[in-house]
Amino acid sequence: MSAVPSAQPPVPPRHDIIQLRVTADDADTLRALLRHTRPDTGGRPHVGADGRIGIDVYVPEDRVATLEREGVTVTRIGNASEAGRAAQAEVGTGDRFAADDAVPHGLAAKLAG
C-alpha cells in the first residue's frame, strides 16, 4: 500500500442552466442548429405569425454563444438553475409527520404493519 493519497482530478465548475427561445428563419435552419449543438429542448417547435419557427432550449451558460448564428435569434427566457434553487428553498426541513398527531389523513389504503 502506498502512503501517498491518490490524487483526485479537479472538479470542473458547474454552469447554471439557461432557458432560451431559439427562433430560426425556417425549419431547415432550426434543424441544422439543433443537430449541430444538441441542446436539451423543452416542448415542441412553434411557428410564429411571420413564419419563423422556434423552440425553447436549455443549455449551460457557457454554451449560449454556440447557438448564435446567422438566421437564428436567441432570446434569454431565464435562469432555470436559479428558479430551481428558489423552489428548493421553499421546501421545509425535518420530518413533518414525526409527531403522533400528524399522521396523514385522506383517501388511501392504510397498510398494517
N, C-alpha and C positions, 0 to 999 in steps of 0.2 A: 504494500500500500504506500502511496505517496503522501508525504506531509504537505505537499503544495495543493491548495484548494484548486479545483477546476475552475477555469475562467468562464464566466457566463458571457455570451455575446450581448452587446449593448442592445437595449430595447429601443426601437425607433419611436419617435414621438407620434402620438395618435392625433390626427387632424379631425376637427369637427366635420360632421356630415352636413352638407348644404343642400337644401331643396331648391331646384332651379326649374324654370319652364324654358324648354328649348323649342324654338319655333323656326321652321325652315320654309323656304320658298315653295318647295314641292316635296312629295313623298320620297322620291329617289334620293334627294339630298339628305333628308332626315334618316332614311335607312342606312345610307353610307356613313353618316356620323355615328349612329348607334352601333353599327357593325365595327367601326374602327375604334371607338372609345370604350365600348362595353359598360355603360353606366347602369346602375340599378334604376329601373323605371317604376313609376307609380301610376297605375291606371292605364287607360287606353289613349291612343292619339286622338286629338280633336282637331277639327277643321274650322278655321275662322271664317268670318263673312268675306274676307278678302281672298280666300282660297289657300292661305298659308296653313300648314299643318304643324301641330306642336304636341309635346308630351312633357310631363313632369319627370324629372330625373333626380337622383340622389347620388352625390359624389363627395369624396373627401375634399376639403377646402383647397388642398394643393393641386387638385386635378381640374378645377373650374376652368382654367385657361385652356385646357386641351379641347374644350367644347367650342371655343370661339373660332369661327372661320367665316369666310365669305358665303353669303346666302343664308346665314343662321343668326338668329337673335337669341341671346341668353339673358334671361331675366331672373334675378335672385328673388326667391319667394321667402325664404327664411332659413334659419339655422336649426335643422332637425335635432341635432345633438343637444343644443341648448333647450329646446322645447321638451326633450326627453328628461333632461336633468331637472327642469322646473316641475314636471309631472311627478318625478320620483321624490322630490322634496315634499310633496303633498301627502305622501304615504307615511302613516304613523309607524312607530316602532313598538316593539313588545308584543305580547300575546293578548289581544283584546278579549279572548274567551277564557282567560286564566281564572277569573272569579267564578265561583259556583253558580251565581245567579245570572251569569252572562252566556248561558248556553243558547246557541242559535235556535230559533223557532221558525216554523214555516212549513211549507208543503214539501215534505221529503220523508223517506222511509228511515226510521231510526233503527239502526242495526244493533243487536245485542252484543255486548261484549268485549 
